[in-house]
Amino acid sequence: MQRFFFCLALAGALGSSALPAAAQPRTITVFAAASLTEAFGALAQDFTKQTGIAVTLSFGGSDTLATQIKQGAPADVFASANLAQMKVVADAGLVAGDAATFAKNRLVAIAPKTGGAAFSGPADLAKPGLKVVLAAPTVPVGGYARATFGKLEGQPGYAPGFAAAVEKNVVSNELDVKAVVTKVALGEGDAGVVYSTDVTPQVARQVSQFSFPAAVAPDIAYPIAALKGAPNADGARAFVAYVLSAPGQAALRARGFLAP
């Protein structure tokens, strides 16, 4: 039944173009937030099996990808880790139709299981001398983290000035969330802030994760859209349809993403 509904969506996407089938390339390029690496890797393989359309995936910080799209990078689809970077692309007139939220996520603190300073939870991010690795403020996860630090001030166990104290401990601002994971897993930082989905089974062998209080948890929404001027406009629409379909959603849930 899930396959049936996806096929209907795919038929609508592929049937909407006036170009003859022979003129359509059999590949698409998807620019996607780094936190989607594992999920989109598997999802793209399933999409190719269903459609015969190959998918080239380009992962990075959503802010970097948005800039590349504005500068003319030949992408078909953009999947961002926040609404702000999708708006940057939409405001430049580069989104075809409306973007759709396809998943949500959670923020967690991580610390190496061996070799780092003692760490028992997010409140310890402000401990003097702790080496904290974050994504840069313009990267969605870096922005979410800093907004959360501000909301934590005044919460039980979090002193006034908590956000400033954490920022003082930051030893590295990374270009995407995967770089944060790598540095903490290697012991190059005592703690970091990433998405829960970045703590894959392999990563979980190297780091411990700690939840933030529910009262300050940010609403982390992932939008996706086909792009204007896409080399394969039909393929772009078909990929977006697949991500939003029941099989695509199941693939995302299997890797820890939340329903939109």
C-alpha positions as CSV (number, residue, x, y, z in Angstrom):
1,M,0.0,0.0,0.0
2,Q,2.9,2.4,0.8
3,R,4.5,1.6,-2.5
4,F,1.2,2.3,-4.3
5,F,0.8,5.8,-2.8
6,F,4.4,6.7,-3.6
7,C,4.0,5.5,-7.2
8,L,1.0,7.8,-7.5
9,A,3.1,10.7,-6.2
10,L,5.9,9.8,-8.5
11,A,3.7,9.6,-11.5
12,G,2.4,13.0,-10.8
13,A,5.9,14.5,-10.4
14,L,7.2,12.8,-13.6
15,G,4.1,13.5,-15.6
16,S,4.1,17.3,-14.9
17,S,6.9,18.2,-17.2
18,A,6.5,19.2,-20.8
19,L,10.0,18.0,-21.7
20,P,10.2,14.6,-23.4
21,A,11.5,11.7,-21.3
22,A,14.6,11.5,-23.4
23,A,15.6,15.1,-22.4
24,Q,15.5,14.3,-18.7
25,P,18.8,13.4,-17.1
26,R,18.7,10.2,-15.1
27,T,20.4,11.6,-12.1
28,I,19.7,14.4,-9.5
29,T,21.9,16.3,-7.1
30,V,20.6,16.7,-3.6
31,F,22.2,19.3,-1.2
32,A,21.4,18.1,2.3
33,A,22.3,19.1,5.9
34,A,25.2,17.0,7.2
35,S,23.0,15.5,9.9
36,L,21.1,13.7,7.1
37,T,24.1,11.8,6.0
38,E,23.1,8.3,7.1
39,A,19.4,8.7,6.6
40,F,19.6,10.2,3.1
41,G,22.3,7.7,2.1
42,A,19.9,4.9,2.7
43,L,16.9,6.7,1.4
44,A,18.6,7.7,-1.8
45,Q,19.4,4.1,-2.5
46,D,15.8,3.1,-2.1
47,F,14.7,6.0,-4.3
48,T,17.0,4.9,-7.1
49,K,15.7,1.3,-6.9
50,Q,12.2,2.6,-7.2
51,T,12.7,5.1,-10.0
52,G,16.0,4.3,-11.8
53,I,17.1,7.9,-11.0
54,A,20.6,8.1,-9.5
55,V,21.2,10.5,-6.6
56,T,24.3,12.4,-6.0
57,L,24.4,13.6,-2.4
58,S,26.3,16.7,-1.3
59,F,26.3,17.2,2.5
60,G,27.4,20.1,4.6
61,G,26.3,22.9,6.9
62,S,23.0,24.2,5.8
63,D,24.3,27.8,5.7
64,T,27.2,26.7,3.4
65,L,24.8,24.8,1.1
66,A,22.4,27.8,0.9
67,T,25.3,30.0,-0.1
68,Q,26.5,27.6,-2.8
69,I,22.9,27.4,-4.2
70,K,22.7,31.2,-4.3
71,Q,26.0,31.3,-6.1
72,G,24.7,29.0,-8.8
73,A,25.7,25.5,-7.8
74,P,23.8,23.0,-10.0
75,A,21.5,21.4,-7.4
76,D,18.1,19.9,-7.9
77,V,16.9,19.6,-4.3
78,F,17.8,21.4,-1.0
79,A,17.1,19.8,2.4
80,S,18.0,22.1,5.3
81,A,18.4,21.5,9.0
82,N,16.4,24.7,9.8
83,L,13.8,26.9,8.3
84,A,16.1,30.0,8.3
85,Q,18.5,28.7,5.6
86,M,15.6,27.4,3.4
87,K,14.2,31.0,3.7
88,V,17.5,32.4,2.5
89,V,17.2,30.3,-0.7
90,A,13.5,31.0,-1.1
91,D,14.0,34.8,-0.7
92,A,16.5,34.6,-3.5
93,G,13.8,33.2,-5.7
94,L,15.4,29.8,-6.1
95,V,12.8,27.5,-4.6
96,A,10.3,25.8,-6.9
97,G,6.9,25.8,-5.1
98,D,6.7,25.6,-1.4
99,A,9.2,23.9,1.0
100,A,7.7,21.2,3.1
101,T,8.9,20.1,6.6
102,F,9.8,16.4,6.5
103,A,11.4,15.7,9.8
104,K,12.3,17.0,13.3
105,N,15.2,16.3,15.6
106,R,16.4,16.7,19.2
107,L,19.5,18.5,20.6
108,V,21.9,16.5,22.9
109,A,25.2,17.1,24.6
110,I,27.9,14.6,24.0
111,A,31.2,13.7,25.8
112,P,33.9,11.2,25.1
113,K,33.5,8.0,27.1
114,T,37.3,7.9,27.7
115,G,40.0,10.5,27.9
116,G,37.9,13.7,28.5
117,A,37.2,15.8,31.5
118,A,34.4,14.6,33.8
119,F,31.0,15.5,32.3
120,S,27.6,14.6,33.7
121,G,25.2,16.7,31.7
122,P,24.5,20.0,29.9
123,A,25.1,22.1,33.1
124,D,28.7,21.1,33.0
125,L,29.2,22.9,29.7
126,A,29.9,26.0,31.8
127,K,32.5,24.4,34.1
128,P,35.7,26.5,34.0
129,G,38.3,25.0,31.8
130,L,36.0,22.5,30.0
131,K,36.9,22.3,26.3
132,V,33.6,22.7,24.3
133,V,33.2,22.0,20.6
134,L,30.3,23.6,18.8
135,A,29.2,24.2,15.3
136,A,29.6,27.8,14.2
137,P,26.7,30.1,15.1
138,T,25.5,30.3,11.4
139,V,25.3,26.5,11.2
140,P,21.8,25.4,12.4
141,V,23.0,23.2,15.2
142,G,25.3,25.9,16.4
143,G,22.4,28.4,16.4
144,Y,20.1,26.0,18.2
145,A,22.7,25.3,20.8
146,R,23.3,28.9,21.6
147,A,19.6,29.7,21.7
148,T,19.2,26.9,24.2
149,F,22.0,28.0,26.4
150,G,20.2,31.4,26.7
151,K,16.9,29.7,27.7
152,L,18.7,27.6,30.3
153,E,19.6,30.6,32.4
154,G,17.3,30.7,35.4
155,Q,16.4,27.0,35.0
156,P,17.1,24.8,38.1
157,G,20.9,24.0,38.2
158,Y,21.8,26.7,35.7
159,A,23.3,30.0,37.0
160,P,22.8,33.4,35.5
161,G,25.5,34.0,32.8
162,F,25.4,30.3,31.8
163,A,25.5,31.1,28.1
164,A,28.5,33.4,28.4
165,A,30.3,30.9,30.5
166,V,29.7,28.1,27.9
167,E,30.9,30.5,25.1
168,K,34.1,31.2,27.0
169,N,34.8,27.4,27.0
170,V,34.3,27.0,23.2
171,V,37.6,25.9,21.7
172,S,36.4,25.2,18.1
173,N,33.5,26.4,15.9
174,E,33.0,23.7,13.2
175,L,31.4,24.0,9.7
176,D,28.9,21.2,10.3
177,V,27.6,18.9,13.0
178,K,29.6,15.9,11.8
179,A,32.8,17.8,12.5
180,V,31.6,18.4,16.0
181,V,30.9,14.7,16.5
182,T,34.3,13.7,15.1
183,K,36.3,16.1,17.3
184,V,34.5,15.0,20.5
185,A,34.7,11.3,19.6
186,L,38.5,11.7,19.1
187,G,38.9,13.4,22.4
188,E,39.8,16.8,20.9
189,G,37.1,18.3,23.1
190,D,35.5,17.5,26.4
191,A,32.0,18.0,25.2
192,G,29.9,19.2,22.3
193,V,26.3,19.7,21.2
194,V,24.8,17.8,18.2
195,Y,21.6,16.2,17.2
196,S,20.5,12.9,18.7
197,T,20.5,11.3,15.3
198,D,24.2,12.0,15.0
199,V,24.9,9.6,17.8
200,T,24.8,6.6,15.5
201,P,25.5,3.1,16.8
202,Q,29.1,3.5,15.8
203,V,29.4,6.9,17.5
204,A,27.7,5.6,20.6
205,R,30.6,3.3,21.3
206,Q,32.8,6.4,21.6
207,V,30.6,9.1,23.2
208,S,27.9,9.4,25.9
209,Q,24.9,11.6,25.2
210,F,22.9,13.8,27.6
211,S,19.5,15.3,27.0
212,F,18.6,19.0,27.5
213,P,15.6,19.9,29.7
214,A,12.4,19.5,27.8
215,A,11.3,23.1,28.8
216,V,14.1,24.6,26.7
217,A,14.2,22.1,23.8
218,P,14.2,23.9,20.5
219,D,11.8,23.1,17.7
220,I,14.3,21.6,15.1
221,A,12.5,21.4,11.8
222,Y,13.9,20.1,8.5
223,P,12.4,21.6,5.3
224,I,12.9,20.2,1.8
225,A,12.2,21.7,-1.6
226,A,12.9,21.3,-5.3
227,L,14.9,24.1,-6.8
228,K,14.2,26.4,-9.7
229,G,16.4,25.7,-12.6
230,A,17.0,22.2,-11.5
231,P,18.8,20.2,-14.2
232,N,16.3,17.4,-13.6
233,A,13.1,19.1,-12.4
234,D,10.9,16.0,-12.6
235,G,13.5,14.0,-10.7
236,A,13.7,16.7,-8.1
237,R,9.9,16.7,-7.5
238,A,10.0,12.9,-7.4
239,F,12.7,12.8,-4.8
240,V,10.8,15.3,-2.6
241,A,7.7,13.2,-3.0
242,Y,9.6,10.1,-1.9
243,V,11.0,11.8,1.2
244,L,7.4,12.8,2.2
245,S,5.9,9.4,1.4
246,A,5.4,6.7,3.9
247,P,8.5,4.7,2.8
248,G,10.7,7.8,3.0
249,Q,9.3,8.7,6.4
250,A,9.8,5.2,7.7
251,A,13.5,5.4,6.6
252,L,13.9,8.6,8.6
253,R,12.1,7.2,11.7
254,A,14.4,4.2,11.5
255,R,17.4,6.5,12.0
256,G,15.9,8.4,14.9
257,F,14.3,11.4,13.2
258,L,10.9,12.6,14.5
259,A,7.7,13.0,12.6
260,P,7.3,16.5,11.2
